[in-house]
């Protein structure tokens, strides 16, 4: 979560510095802000999707481990009841 906050803070600082050091007409400035925002949004979406994929992979691995453990315990219980 801290990485996401740092990422977003970096975006805001970058935009602010760009506004201060790049004097342009209002129309040009709005176009540049829009383009920069779209670029950063794409980056954020890519990072979100990457993290989501990691979570899903971890979840699936955990499910597999739990299933294997339950199957093993069931086999052991069946052998002991025989």
mmCIF file of the N, C-alpha and C atoms, coordinates in Angstrom:
data_MODEL
# 
_entry.id   MODEL 
# 
loop_
_atom_site.group_PDB 
_atom_site.id 
_atom_site.type_symbol 
_atom_site.label_atom_id 
_atom_site.label_alt_id 
_atom_site.label_comp_id 
_atom_site.label_asym_id 
_atom_site.label_entity_id 
_atom_site.label_seq_id 
_atom_site.pdbx_PDB_ins_code 
_atom_site.Cartn_x 
_atom_site.Cartn_y 
_atom_site.Cartn_z 
_atom_site.occupancy 
_atom_site.B_iso_or_equiv 
_atom_site.pdbx_formal_charge 
_atom_site.auth_seq_id 
_atom_site.auth_comp_id 
_atom_site.auth_asym_id 
_atom_site.auth_atom_id 
_atom_site.pdbx_PDB_model_num 
ATOM 1   N N  . UNK A 1 1  ? 0.821   -1.181  0.000   1.00 0.00 ? 1  UNK A N  1 
ATOM 2   C CA . UNK A 1 1  ? 0.000   0.000   0.000   1.00 0.00 ? 1  UNK A CA 1 
ATOM 3   C C  . UNK A 1 1  ? 0.868   1.249   0.000   1.00 0.00 ? 1  UNK A C  1 
ATOM 4   N N  . UNK A 1 2  ? 2.003   1.178   0.696   1.00 0.00 ? 2  UNK A N  1 
ATOM 5   C CA . UNK A 1 2  ? 2.920   2.311   0.726   1.00 0.00 ? 2  UNK A CA 1 
ATOM 6   C C  . UNK A 1 2  ? 3.486   2.607   -0.646  1.00 0.00 ? 2  UNK A C  1 
ATOM 7   N N  . UNK A 1 3  ? 3.732   1.565   -1.432  1.00 0.00 ? 3  UNK A N  1 
ATOM 8   C CA . UNK A 1 3  ? 4.256   1.769   -2.782  1.00 0.00 ? 3  UNK A CA 1 
ATOM 9   C C  . UNK A 1 3  ? 3.245   2.496   -3.655  1.00 0.00 ? 3  UNK A C  1 
ATOM 10  N N  . UNK A 1 4  ? 1.998   2.144   -3.510  1.00 0.00 ? 4  UNK A N  1 
ATOM 11  C CA . UNK A 1 4  ? 0.954   2.795   -4.294  1.00 0.00 ? 4  UNK A CA 1 
ATOM 12  C C  . UNK A 1 4  ? 0.857   4.269   -3.915  1.00 0.00 ? 4  UNK A C  1 
ATOM 13  N N  . UNK A 1 5  ? 0.916   4.562   -2.612  1.00 0.00 ? 5  UNK A N  1 
ATOM 14  C CA . UNK A 1 5  ? 0.876   5.957   -2.157  1.00 0.00 ? 5  UNK A CA 1 
ATOM 15  C C  . UNK A 1 5  ? 2.070   6.727   -2.715  1.00 0.00 ? 5  UNK A C  1 
ATOM 16  N N  . UNK A 1 6  ? 3.256   6.132   -2.653  1.00 0.00 ? 6  UNK A N  1 
ATOM 17  C CA . UNK A 1 6  ? 4.450   6.793   -3.185  1.00 0.00 ? 6  UNK A CA 1 
ATOM 18  C C  . UNK A 1 6  ? 4.313   7.037   -4.681  1.00 0.00 ? 6  UNK A C  1 
ATOM 19  N N  . UNK A 1 7  ? 3.774   6.058   -5.379  1.00 0.00 ? 7  UNK A N  1 
ATOM 20  C CA . UNK A 1 7  ? 3.565   6.173   -6.818  1.00 0.00 ? 7  UNK A CA 1 
ATOM 21  C C  . UNK A 1 7  ? 2.642   7.344   -7.133  1.00 0.00 ? 7  UNK A C  1 
ATOM 22  N N  . UNK A 1 8  ? 1.519   7.410   -6.428  1.00 0.00 ? 8  UNK A N  1 
ATOM 23  C CA . UNK A 1 8  ? 0.561   8.488   -6.669  1.00 0.00 ? 8  UNK A CA 1 
ATOM 24  C C  . UNK A 1 8  ? 1.133   9.846   -6.271  1.00 0.00 ? 8  UNK A C  1 
ATOM 25  N N  . UNK A 1 9  ? 1.888   9.894   -5.185  1.00 0.00 ? 9  UNK A N  1 
ATOM 26  C CA . UNK A 1 9  ? 2.515   11.144  -4.767  1.00 0.00 ? 9  UNK A CA 1 
ATOM 27  C C  . UNK A 1 9  ? 3.514   11.606  -5.825  1.00 0.00 ? 9  UNK A C  1 
ATOM 28  N N  . UNK A 1 10 ? 4.245   10.676  -6.403  1.00 0.00 ? 10 UNK A N  1 
ATOM 29  C CA . UNK A 1 10 ? 5.193   11.006  -7.469  1.00 0.00 ? 10 UNK A CA 1 
ATOM 30  C C  . UNK A 1 10 ? 4.500   11.592  -8.683  1.00 0.00 ? 10 UNK A C  1 
ATOM 31  N N  . UNK A 1 11 ? 3.346   11.052  -8.995  1.00 0.00 ? 11 UNK A N  1 
ATOM 32  C CA . UNK A 1 11 ? 2.571   11.585  -10.113 1.00 0.00 ? 11 UNK A CA 1 
ATOM 33  C C  . UNK A 1 11 ? 2.209   13.042  -9.850  1.00 0.00 ? 11 UNK A C  1 
ATOM 34  N N  . UNK A 1 12 ? 1.694   13.310  -8.657  1.00 0.00 ? 12 UNK A N  1 
ATOM 35  C CA . UNK A 1 12 ? 1.269   14.671  -8.322  1.00 0.00 ? 12 UNK A CA 1 
ATOM 36  C C  . UNK A 1 12 ? 2.442   15.644  -8.333  1.00 0.00 ? 12 UNK A C  1 
ATOM 37  N N  . UNK A 1 13 ? 3.569   15.240  -7.792  1.00 0.00 ? 13 UNK A N  1 
ATOM 38  C CA . UNK A 1 13 ? 4.751   16.112  -7.781  1.00 0.00 ? 13 UNK A CA 1 
ATOM 39  C C  . UNK A 1 13 ? 5.218   16.375  -9.214  1.00 0.00 ? 13 UNK A C  1 
ATOM 40  N N  . UNK A 1 14 ? 5.244   15.342  -10.021 1.00 0.00 ? 14 UNK A N  1 
ATOM 41  C CA . UNK A 1 14 ? 5.666   15.502  -11.411 1.00 0.00 ? 14 UNK A CA 1 
ATOM 42  C C  . UNK A 1 14 ? 4.780   16.456  -12.182 1.00 0.00 ? 14 UNK A C  1 
ATOM 43  N N  . UNK A 1 15 ? 3.493   16.326  -11.994 1.00 0.00 ? 15 UNK A N  1 
ATOM 44  C CA . UNK A 1 15 ? 2.559   17.229  -12.678 1.00 0.00 ? 15 UNK A CA 1 
ATOM 45  C C  . UNK A 1 15 ? 2.753   18.665  -12.190 1.00 0.00 ? 15 UNK A C  1 
ATOM 46  N N  . UNK A 1 16 ? 2.897   18.828  -10.876 1.00 0.00 ? 16 UNK A N  1 
ATOM 47  C CA . UNK A 1 16 ? 3.071   20.179  -10.317 1.00 0.00 ? 16 UNK A CA 1 
ATOM 48  C C  . UNK A 1 16 ? 4.347   20.833  -10.845 1.00 0.00 ? 16 UNK A C  1 
ATOM 49  N N  . UNK A 1 17 ? 5.447   20.099  -10.859 1.00 0.00 ? 17 UNK A N  1 
ATOM 50  C CA . UNK A 1 17 ? 6.714   20.652  -11.363 1.00 0.00 ? 17 UNK A CA 1 
ATOM 51  C C  . UNK A 1 17 ? 6.579   20.987  -12.840 1.00 0.00 ? 17 UNK A C  1 
ATOM 52  N N  . UNK A 1 18 ? 5.935   20.132  -13.572 1.00 0.00 ? 18 UNK A N  1 
ATOM 53  C CA . UNK A 1 18 ? 5.717   20.398  -14.997 1.00 0.00 ? 18 UNK A CA 1 
ATOM 54  C C  . UNK A 1 18 ? 4.928   21.670  -15.233 1.00 0.00 ? 18 UNK A C  1 
ATOM 55  N N  . UNK A 1 19 ? 3.933   21.882  -14.399 1.00 0.00 ? 19 UNK A N  1 
ATOM 56  C CA . UNK A 1 19 ? 3.118   23.094  -14.546 1.00 0.00 ? 19 UNK A CA 1 
ATOM 57  C C  . UNK A 1 19 ? 3.924   24.351  -14.233 1.00 0.00 ? 19 UNK A C  1 
ATOM 58  N N  . UNK A 1 20 ? 4.788   24.263  -13.247 1.00 0.00 ? 20 UNK A N  1 
ATOM 59  C CA . UNK A 1 20 ? 5.564   25.433  -12.835 1.00 0.00 ? 20 UNK A CA 1 
ATOM 60  C C  . UNK A 1 20 ? 6.669   25.800  -13.830 1.00 0.00 ? 20 UNK A C  1 
ATOM 61  N N  . UNK A 1 21 ? 7.258   24.804  -14.455 1.00 0.00 ? 21 UNK A N  1 
ATOM 62  C CA . UNK A 1 21 ? 8.420   25.064  -15.307 1.00 0.00 ? 21 UNK A CA 1 
ATOM 63  C C  . UNK A 1 21 ? 8.131   25.016  -16.800 1.00 0.00 ? 21 UNK A C  1 
ATOM 64  N N  . UNK A 1 22 ? 6.908   24.845  -17.190 1.00 0.00 ? 22 UNK A N  1 
ATOM 65  C CA . UNK A 1 22 ? 6.588   24.760  -18.614 1.00 0.00 ? 22 UNK A CA 1 
ATOM 66  C C  . UNK A 1 22 ? 5.448   25.717  -18.952 1.00 0.00 ? 22 UNK A C  1 
ATOM 67  N N  . UNK A 1 23 ? 5.751   26.984  -19.063 1.00 0.00 ? 23 UNK A N  1 
ATOM 68  C CA . UNK A 1 23 ? 4.673   27.925  -19.372 1.00 0.00 ? 23 UNK A CA 1 
ATOM 69  C C  . UNK A 1 23 ? 4.109   27.680  -20.770 1.00 0.00 ? 23 UNK A C  1 
ATOM 70  N N  . UNK A 1 24 ? 2.789   27.542  -20.840 1.00 0.00 ? 24 UNK A N  1 
ATOM 71  C CA . UNK A 1 24 ? 2.097   27.284  -22.107 1.00 0.00 ? 24 UNK A CA 1 
ATOM 72  C C  . UNK A 1 24 ? 0.752   27.997  -22.068 1.00 0.00 ? 24 UNK A C  1 
ATOM 73  N N  . UNK A 1 25 ? 0.097   27.961  -23.197 1.00 0.00 ? 25 UNK A N  1 
ATOM 74  C CA . UNK A 1 25 ? -1.263  28.490  -23.220 1.00 0.00 ? 25 UNK A CA 1 
ATOM 75  C C  . UNK A 1 25 ? -2.151  27.535  -22.430 1.00 0.00 ? 25 UNK A C  1 
ATOM 76  N N  . UNK A 1 26 ? -3.307  28.027  -22.031 1.00 0.00 ? 26 UNK A N  1 
ATOM 77  C CA . UNK A 1 26 ? -4.232  27.189  -21.269 1.00 0.00 ? 26 UNK A CA 1 
ATOM 78  C C  . UNK A 1 26 ? -4.631  25.935  -22.020 1.00 0.00 ? 26 UNK A C  1 
ATOM 79  N N  . UNK A 1 27 ? -4.880  26.087  -23.309 1.00 0.00 ? 27 UNK A N  1 
ATOM 80  C CA . UNK A 1 27 ? -5.290  24.934  -24.118 1.00 0.00 ? 27 UNK A CA 1 
ATOM 81  C C  . UNK A 1 27 ? -4.171  23.899  -24.209 1.00 0.00 ? 27 UNK A C  1 
ATOM 82  N N  . UNK A 1 28 ? -2.960  24.378  -24.452 1.00 0.00 ? 28 UNK A N  1 
ATOM 83  C CA . UNK A 1 28 ? -1.808  23.455  -24.523 1.00 0.00 ? 28 UNK A CA 1 
ATOM 84  C C  . UNK A 1 28 ? -1.581  22.778  -23.179 1.00 0.00 ? 28 UNK A C  1 
ATOM 85  N N  . UNK A 1 29 ? -1.699  23.541  -22.122 1.00 0.00 ? 29 UNK A N  1 
ATOM 86  C CA . UNK A 1 29 ? -1.491  23.000  -20.781 1.00 0.00 ? 29 UNK A CA 1 
ATOM 87  C C  . UNK A 1 29 ? -2.534  21.933  -20.466 1.00 0.00 ? 29 UNK A C  1 
ATOM 88  N N  . UNK A 1 30 ? -3.792  22.203  -20.777 1.00 0.00 ? 30 UNK A N  1 
ATOM 89  C CA . UNK A 1 30 ? -4.842  21.213  -20.533 1.00 0.00 ? 30 UNK A CA 1 
ATOM 90  C C  . UNK A 1 30 ? -4.592  19.941  -21.337 1.00 0.00 ? 30 UNK A C  1 
ATOM 91  N N  . UNK A 1 31 ? -4.166  20.093  -22.581 1.00 0.00 ? 31 UNK A N  1 
ATOM 92  C CA . UNK A 1 31 ? -3.880  18.926  -23.422 1.00 0.00 ? 31 UNK A CA 1 
ATOM 93  C C  . UNK A 1 31 ? -2.732  18.107  -22.835 1.00 0.00 ? 31 UNK A C  1 
ATOM 94  N N  . UNK A 1 32 ? -1.699  18.797  -22.351 1.00 0.00 ? 32 UNK A N  1 
ATOM 95  C CA . UNK A 1 32 ? -0.562  18.091  -21.772 1.00 0.00 ? 32 UNK A CA 1 
ATOM 96  C C  . UNK A 1 32 ? -0.947  17.397  -20.467 1.00 0.00 ? 32 UNK A C  1 
ATOM 97  N N  . UNK A 1 33 ? -1.741  18.084  -19.645 1.00 0.00 ? 33 UNK A N  1 
ATOM 98  C CA . UNK A 1 33 ? -2.192  17.469  -18.389 1.00 0.00 ? 33 UNK A CA 1 
ATOM 99  C C  . UNK A 1 33 ? -3.014  16.224  -18.684 1.00 0.00 ? 33 UNK A C  1 
ATOM 100 N N  . UNK A 1 34 ? -3.904  16.327  -19.672 1.00 0.00 ? 34 UNK A N  1 
ATOM 101 C CA . UNK A 1 34 ? -4.737  15.180  -20.038 1.00 0.00 ? 34 UNK A CA 1 
ATOM 102 C C  . UNK A 1 34 ? -3.875  14.018  -20.518 1.00 0.00 ? 34 UNK A C  1 
ATOM 103 N N  . UNK A 1 35 ? -2.906  14.304  -21.368 1.00 0.00 ? 35 UNK A N  1 
ATOM 104 C CA . UNK A 1 35 ? -2.034  13.248  -21.891 1.00 0.00 ? 35 UNK A CA 1 
ATOM 105 C C  . UNK A 1 35 ? -1.233  12.601  -20.756 1.00 0.00 ? 35 UNK A C  1 
ATOM 106 N N  . UNK A 1 36 ? -0.715  13.426  -19.872 1.00 0.00 ? 36 UNK A N  1 
ATOM 107 C CA . UNK A 1 36 ? 0.064   12.897  -18.744 1.00 0.00 ? 36 UNK A CA 1 
ATOM 108 C C  . UNK A 1 36 ? -0.820  12.064  -17.823 1.00 0.00 ? 36 UNK A C  1 
ATOM 109 N N  . UNK A 1 37 ? -2.021  12.539  -17.560 1.00 0.00 ? 37 UNK A N  1 
ATOM 110 C CA . UNK A 1 37 ? -2.950  11.794  -16.702 1.00 0.00 ? 37 UNK A CA 1 
ATOM 111 C C  . UNK A 1 37 ? -3.300  10.445  -17.332 1.00 0.00 ? 37 UNK A C  1 
ATOM 112 N N  . UNK A 1 38 ? -3.530  10.431  -18.641 1.00 0.00 ? 38 UNK A N  1 
ATOM 113 C CA . UNK A 1 38 ? -3.847  9.174   -19.323 1.00 0.00 ? 38 UNK A CA 1 
ATOM 114 C C  . UNK A 1 38 ? -2.674  8.209   -19.262 1.00 0.00 ? 38 UNK A C  1 
ATOM 115 N N  . UNK A 1 39 ? -1.467  8.729   -19.439 1.00 0.00 ? 39 UNK A N  1 
ATOM 116 C CA . UNK A 1 39 ? -0.265  7.887   -19.356 1.00 0.00 ? 39 UNK A CA 1 
ATOM 117 C C  . UNK A 1 39 ? -0.135  7.276   -17.967 1.00 0.00 ? 39 UNK A C  1 
ATOM 118 N N  . UNK A 1 40 ? -0.297  8.117   -16.948 1.00 0.00 ? 40 UNK A N  1 
ATOM 119 C CA . UNK A 1 40 ? -0.166  7.624   -15.575 1.00 0.00 ? 40 UNK A CA 1 
ATOM 120 C C  . UNK A 1 40 ? -1.281  6.659   -15.218 1.00 0.00 ? 40 UNK A C  1 
ATOM 121 N N  . UNK A 1 41 ? -2.467  6.894   -15.751 1.00 0.00 ? 41 UNK A N  1 
ATOM 122 C CA . UNK A 1 41 ? -3.573  5.969   -15.517 1.00 0.00 ? 41 UNK A CA 1 
ATOM 123 C C  . UNK A 1 41 ? -3.265  4.600   -16.110 1.00 0.00 ? 41 UNK A C  1 
ATOM 124 N N  . UNK A 1 42 ? -2.709  4.587   -17.313 1.00 0.00 ? 42 UNK A N  1 
ATOM 125 C CA . UNK A 1 42 ? -2.338  3.306   -17.934 1.00 0.00 ? 42 UNK A CA 1 
ATOM 126 C C  . UNK A 1 42 ? -1.286  2.589   -17.084 1.00 0.00 ? 42 UNK A C  1 
ATOM 127 N N  . UNK A 1 43 ? -0.311  3.345   -16.570 1.00 0.00 ? 43 UNK A N  1 
ATOM 128 C CA . UNK A 1 43 ? 0.713   2.745   -15.706 1.00 0.00 ? 43 UNK A CA 1 
ATOM 129 C C  . UNK A 1 43 ? 0.082   2.174   -14.441 1.00 0.00 ? 43 UNK A C  1 
ATOM 130 N N  . UNK A 1 44 ? -0.825  2.934   -13.841 1.00 0.00 ? 44 UNK A N  1 
ATOM 131 C CA . UNK A 1 44 ? -1.479  2.472   -12.613 1.00 0.00 ? 44 UNK A CA 1 
ATOM 132 C C  . UNK A 1 44 ? -2.321  1.228   -12.880 1.00 0.00 ? 44 UNK A C  1 
ATOM 133 N N  . UNK A 1 45 ? -3.024  1.207   -14.008 1.00 0.00 ? 45 UNK A N  1 
ATOM 134 C CA . UNK A 1 45 ? -3.828  0.036   -14.363 1.00 0.00 ? 45 UNK A CA 1 
ATOM 135 C C  . UNK A 1 45 ? -2.943  -1.190  -14.580 1.00 0.00 ? 45 UNK A C  1 
ATOM 136 N N  . UNK A 1 46 ? -1.805  -0.996  -15.234 1.00 0.00 ? 46 UNK A N  1 
ATOM 137 C CA . UNK A 1 46 ? -0.882  -2.108  -15.462 1.00 0.00 ? 46 UNK A CA 1 
ATOM 138 C C  . UNK A 1 46 ? -0.351  -2.639  -14.126 1.00 0.00 ? 46 UNK A C  1 
ATOM 139 N N  . UNK A 1 47 ? -0.008  -1.739  -13.226 1.00 0.00 ? 47 UNK A N  1 
ATOM 140 C CA . UNK A 1 47 ? 0.479   -2.158  -11.904 1.00 0.00 ? 47 UNK A CA 1 
ATOM 141 C C  . UNK A 1 47 ? -0.624  -2.874  -11.134 1.00 0.00 ? 47 UNK A C  1 
ATOM 142 N N  . UNK A 1 48 ? -1.839  -2.348  -11.199 1.00 0.00 ? 48 UNK A N  1 
ATOM 143 C CA . UNK A 1 48 ? -2.972  -2.982  -10.536 1.00 0.00 ? 48 UNK A CA 1 
ATOM 144 C C  . UNK A 1 48 ? -3.167  -4.398  -11.074 1.00 0.00 ? 48 UNK A C  1 
ATOM 145 N N  . UNK A 1 49 ? -3.155  -4.546  -12.385 1.00 0.00 ? 49 UNK A N  1 
ATOM 146 C CA . UNK A 1 49 ? -3.354  -5.865  -12.993 1.00 0.00 ? 49 UNK A CA 1 
ATOM 147 C C  . UNK A 1 49 ? -2.231  -6.829  -12.627 1.00 0.00 ? 49 UNK A C  1 
ATOM 148 N N  . UNK A 1 50 ? -0.997  -6.317  -12.567 1.00 0.00 ? 50 UNK A N  1 
ATOM 149 C CA . UNK A 1 50 ? 0.130   -7.166  -12.184 1.00 0.00 ? 50 UNK A CA 1 
ATOM 150 C C  . UNK A 1 50 ? -0.040  -7.666  -10.751 1.00 0.00 ? 50 UNK A C  1 
ATOM 151 N N  . UNK A 1 51 ? -0.403  -6.757  -9.861  1.00 0.00 ? 51 UNK A N  1 
ATOM 152 C CA . UNK A 1 51 ? -0.603  -7.136  -8.454  1.00 0.00 ? 51 UNK A CA 1 
ATOM 153 C C  . UNK A 1 51 ? -1.780  -8.092  -8.308  1.00 0.00 ? 51 UNK A C  1 
ATOM 154 N N  . UNK A 1 52 ? -2.858  -7.847  -9.043  1.00 0.00 ? 52 UNK A N  1 
ATOM 155 C CA . UNK A 1 52 ? -4.022  -8.717  -8.994  1.00 0.00 ? 52 UNK A CA 1 
ATOM 156 C C  . UNK A 1 52 ? -3.663  -10.125 -9.463  1.00 0.00 ? 52 UNK A C  1 
ATOM 157 N N  . UNK A 1 53 ? -2.862  -10.212 -10.503 1.00 0.00 ? 53 UNK A N  1 
ATOM 158 C CA . UNK A 1 53 ? -2.420  -11.517 -10.998 1.00 0.00 ? 53 UNK A CA 1 
ATOM 159 C C  . UNK A 1 53 ? -1.596  -12.236 -9.932  1.00 0.00 ? 53 UNK A C  1 
ATOM 160 N N  . UNK A 1 54 ? -0.710  -11.515 -9.248  1.00 0.00 ? 54 UNK A N  1 
ATOM 161 C CA . UNK A 1 54 ? 0.083   -12.118 -8.178  1.00 0.00 ? 54 UNK A CA 1 
ATOM 162 C C  . UNK A 1 54 ? -0.812  -12.647 -7.061  1.00 0.00 ? 54 UNK A C  1 
ATOM 163 N N  . UNK A 1 55 ? -1.815  -11.866 -6.687  1.00 0.00 ? 55 UNK A N  1 
ATOM 164 C CA . UNK A 1 55 ? -2.726  -12.287 -5.629  1.00 0.00 ? 55 UNK A CA 1 
ATOM 165 C C  . UNK A 1 55 ? -3.486  -13.540 -6.054  1.00 0.00 ? 55 UNK A C  1 
ATOM 166 N N  . UNK A 1 56 ? -3.979  -13.549 -7.287  1.00 0.00 ? 56 UNK A N  1 
ATOM 167 C CA . UNK A 1 56 ? -4.705  -14.723 -7.778  1.00 0.00 ? 56 UNK A CA 1 
ATOM 168 C C  . UNK A 1 56 ? -3.826  -15.960 -7.831  1.00 0.00 ? 56 UNK A C  1 
ATOM 169 N N  . UNK A 1 57 ? -2.585  -15.795 -8.245  1.00 0.00 ? 57 UNK A N  1 
ATOM 170 C CA . UNK A 1 57 ? -1.665  -16.931 -8.285  1.00 0.00 ? 57 UNK A CA 1 
ATOM 171 C C  . UNK A 1 57 ? -1.387  -17.458 -6.882  1.00 0.00 ? 57 UNK A C  1 
ATOM 172 N N  . UNK A 1 58 ? -1.196  -16.563 -5.941  1.00 0.00 ? 58 UNK A N  1 
ATOM 173 C CA . UNK A 1 58 ? -0.959  -16.971 -4.554  1.00 0.00 ? 58 UNK A CA 1 
ATOM 174 C C  . UNK A 1 58 ? -2.189  -17.667 -3.990  1.00 0.00 ? 58 UNK A C  1 
ATOM 175 N N  . UNK A 1 59 ? -3.357  -17.130 -4.281  1.00 0.00 ? 59 UNK A N  1 
ATOM 176 C CA . UNK A 1 59 ? -4.605  -17.732 -3.817  1.00 0.00 ? 59 UNK A CA 1 
ATOM 177 C C  . UNK A 1 59 ? -4.768  -19.136 -4.385  1.00 0.00 ? 59 UNK A C  1 
ATOM 178 N N  . UNK A 1 60 ? -4.507  -19.303 -5.656  1.00 0.00 ? 60 UNK A N  1 
ATOM 179 C CA . UNK A 1 60 ? -4.644  -20.621 -6.284  1.00 0.00 ? 60 UNK A CA 1 
ATOM 180 C C  . UNK A 1 60 ? -3.641  -21.615 -5.694  1.00 0.00 ? 60 UNK A C  1 
ATOM 181 N N  . UNK A 1 61 ? -2.417  -21.169 -5.458  1.00 0.00 ? 61 UNK A N  1 
ATOM 182 C CA . UNK A 1 61 ? -1.414  -22.050 -4.857  1.00 0.00 ? 61 UNK A CA 1 
ATOM 183 C C  . UNK A 1 61 ? -1.842  -22.453 -3.451  1.00 0.00 ? 61 UNK A C  1 
ATOM 184 N N  . UNK A 1 62 ? -2.388  -21.530 -2.698  1.00 0.00 ? 62 UNK A N  1 
ATOM 185 C CA . UNK A 1 62 ? -2.852  -21.824 -1.343  1.00 0.00 ? 62 UNK A CA 1 
ATOM 186 C C  . UNK A 1 62 ? -4.015  -22.805 -1.374  1.00 0.00 ? 62 UNK A C  1 
ATOM 187 N N  . UNK A 1 63 ? -4.933  -22.607 -2.303  1.00 0.00 ? 63 UNK A N  1 
ATOM 188 C CA . UNK A 1 63 ? -6.052  -23.549 -2.441  1.00 0.00 ? 63 UNK A CA 1 
ATOM 189 C C  . UNK A 1 63 ? -5.536  -24.956 -2.736  1.00 0.00 ? 63 UNK A C  1 
ATOM 190 N N  . UNK A 1 64 ? -4.561  -25.059 -3.628  1.00 0.00 ? 64 UNK A N  1 
ATOM 191 C CA . UNK A 1 64 ? -4.006  -26.361 -3.982  1.00 0.00 ? 64 UNK A CA 1 
ATOM 192 C C  . UNK A 1 64 ? -3.343  -27.022 -2.768  1.00 0.00 ? 64 UNK A C  1 
ATOM 193 N N  . UNK A 1 65 ? -2.615  -26.230 -1.999  1.00 0.00 ? 65 UNK A N  1 
ATOM 194 C CA . UNK A 1 65 ? -1.958  -26.770 -0.807  1.00 0.00 ? 65 UNK A CA 1 
ATOM 195 C C  . UNK A 1 65 ? -2.987  -27.253 0.214   1.00 0.00 ? 65 UNK A C  1 
ATOM 196 N N  . UNK A 1 66 ? -4.049  -26.484 0.404   1.00 0.00 ? 66 UNK A N  1 
ATOM 197 C CA . UNK A 1 66 ? -5.091  -26.878 1.355   1.00 0.00 ? 66 UNK A CA 1 
ATOM 198 C C  . UNK A 1 66 ? -5.786  -28.148 0.890   1.00 0.00 ? 66 UNK A C  1 
ATOM 199 N N  . UNK A 1 67 ? -6.083  -28.223 -0.411  1.00 0.00 ? 67 UNK A N  1 
ATOM 200 C CA . UNK A 1 67 ? -6.734  -29.425 -0.941  1.00 0.00 ? 67 UNK A CA 1 
ATOM 201 C C  . UNK A 1 67 ? -5.844  -30.643 -0.762  1.00 0.00 ? 67 UNK A C  1 
ATOM 202 N N  . UNK A 1 68 ? -4.554  -30.497 -1.044  1.00 0.00 ? 68 UNK A N  1 
ATOM 203 C CA . UNK A 1 68 ? -3.624  -31.611 -0.878  1.00 0.00 ? 68 UNK A CA 1 
ATOM 204 C C  . UNK A 1 68 ? -3.568  -32.047 0.583   1.00 0.00 ? 68 UNK A C  1 
ATOM 205 N N  . UNK A 1 69 ? -3.570  -31.087 1.498   1.00 0.00 ? 69 UNK A N  1 
ATOM 206 C CA . UNK A 1 69 ? -3.535  -31.403 2.921   1.00 0.00 ? 69 UNK A CA 1 
ATOM 207 C C  . UNK A 1 69 ? -4.806  -32.137 3.344   1.00 0.00 ? 69 UNK A C  1 
ATOM 208 N N  . UNK A 1 70 ? -5.966  -31.661 2.883   1.00 0.00 ? 70 UNK A N  1 
ATOM 209 C CA . UNK A 1 70 ? -7.235  -32.317 3.230   1.00 0.00 ? 70 UNK A CA 1 
ATOM 210 C C  . UNK A 1 70 ? -7.272  -33.729 2.670   1.00 0.00 ? 70 UNK A C  1 
ATOM 211 N N  . UNK A 1 71 ? -6.848  -33.908 1.418   1.00 0.00 ? 71 UNK A N  1 
ATOM 212 C CA . UNK A 1 71 ? -6.826  -35.243 0.812   1.00 0.00 ? 71 UNK A CA 1 
ATOM 213 C C  . UNK A 1 71 ? -5.925  -36.179 1.595   1.00 0.00 ? 71 UNK A C  1 
ATOM 214 N N  . UNK A 1 72 ? -4.775  -35.704 1.990   1.00 0.00 ? 72 UNK A N  1 
ATOM 215 C CA . UNK A 1 72 ? -3.835  -36.524 2.763   1.00 0.00 ? 72 UNK A CA 1 
ATOM 216 C C  . UNK A 1 72 ? -4.443  -36.916 4.102   1.00 0.00 ? 72 UNK A C  1 
ATOM 217 N N  . UNK A 1 73 ? -5.068  -35.974 4.771   1.00 0.00 ? 73 UNK A N  1 
ATOM 218 C CA . UNK A 1 73 ? -5.685  -36.258 6.071   1.00 0.00 ? 73 UNK A CA 1 
ATOM 219 C C  . UNK A 1 73 ? -6.841  -37.241 5.925   1.00 0.00 ? 73 UNK A C  1 
ATOM 220 N N  . UNK A 1 74 ? -7.609  -37.136 4.848   1.00 0.00 ? 74 UNK A N  1 
ATOM 221 C CA . UNK A 1 74 ? -8.704  -38.075 4.618   1.00 0.00 ? 74 UNK A CA 1 
ATOM 222 C C  . UNK A 1 74 ? -8.163  -39.482 4.381   1.00 0.00 ? 74 UNK A C  1 
ATOM 223 N N  . UNK A 1 75 ? -7.085  -39.591 3.611   1.00 0.00 ? 75 UNK A N  1 
ATOM 224 C CA . UNK A 1 75 ? -6.469  -40.895 3.364   1.00 0.00 ? 75 UNK A CA 1 
ATOM 225 C C  . UNK A 1 75 ? -5.958  -41.492 4.669   1.00 0.00 ? 75 UNK A C  1 
ATOM 226 N N  . UNK A 1 76 ? -5.328  -40.669 5.487   1.00 0.00 ? 76 UNK A N  1 
ATOM 227 C CA . UNK A 1 76 ? -4.811  -41.151 6.758   1.00 0.00 ? 76 UNK A CA 1 
ATOM 228 C C  . UNK A 1 76 ? -5.956  -41.610 7.653   1.00 0.00 ? 76 UNK A C  1 
ATOM 229 N N  . UNK A 1 77 ? -7.046  -40.871 7.695   1.00 0.00 ? 77 UNK A N  1 
ATOM 230 C CA . UNK A 1 77 ? -8.195  -41.242 8.513   1.00 0.00 ? 77 UNK A CA 1 
ATOM 231 C C  . UNK A 1 77 ? -8.817  -42.549 8.012   1.00 0.00 ? 77 UNK A C  1 
ATOM 232 N N  . UNK A 1 78 ? -8.890  -42.734 6.722   1.00 0.00 ? 78 UNK A N  1 
ATOM 233 C CA . UNK A 1 78 ? -9.446  -43.955 6.145   1.00 0.00 ? 78 UNK A CA 1 
ATOM 234 C C  . UNK A 1 78 ? -8.560  -45.157 6.470   1.00 0.00 ? 78 UNK A C  1 
ATOM 235 N N  . UNK A 1 79 ? -7.250  -44.964 6.391   1.00 0.00 ? 79 UNK A N  1 
ATOM 236 C CA . UNK A 1 79 ? -6.333  -46.062 6.692   1.00 0.00 ? 79 UNK A CA 1 
ATOM 237 C C  . UNK A 1 79 ? -6.429  -46.446 8.167   1.00 0.00 ? 79 UNK A C  1 
ATOM 238 N N  . UNK A 1 80 ? -6.580  -45.485 9.029   1.00 0.00 ? 80 UNK A N  1 
ATOM 239 C CA . UNK A 1 80 ? -6.668  -45.753 10.474  1.00 0.00 ? 80 UNK A CA 1 
ATOM 240 C C  . UNK A 1 80 ? -7.981  -46.417 10.828  1.00 0.00 ? 80 UNK A C  1 
ATOM 241 N N  . UNK A 1 81 ? -9.028  -46.158 10.055  1.00 0.00 ? 81 UNK A N  1 
ATOM 242 C CA . UNK A 1 81 ? -10.336 -46.769 10.363  1.00 0.00 ? 81 UNK A CA 1 
ATOM 243 C C  . UNK A 1 81 ? -10.432 -48.196 9.849   1.00 0.00 ? 81 UNK A C  1 
ATOM 244 N N  . UNK A 1 82 ? -9.506  -48.616 9.026   1.00 0.00 ? 82 UNK A N  1 
ATOM 245 C CA . UNK A 1 82 ? -9.545  -49.980 8.485   1.00 0.00 ? 82 UNK A CA 1 
ATOM 246 C C  . UNK A 1 82 ? -8.987  -50.993 9.416   1.00 0.00 ? 82 UNK A C  1 
# 
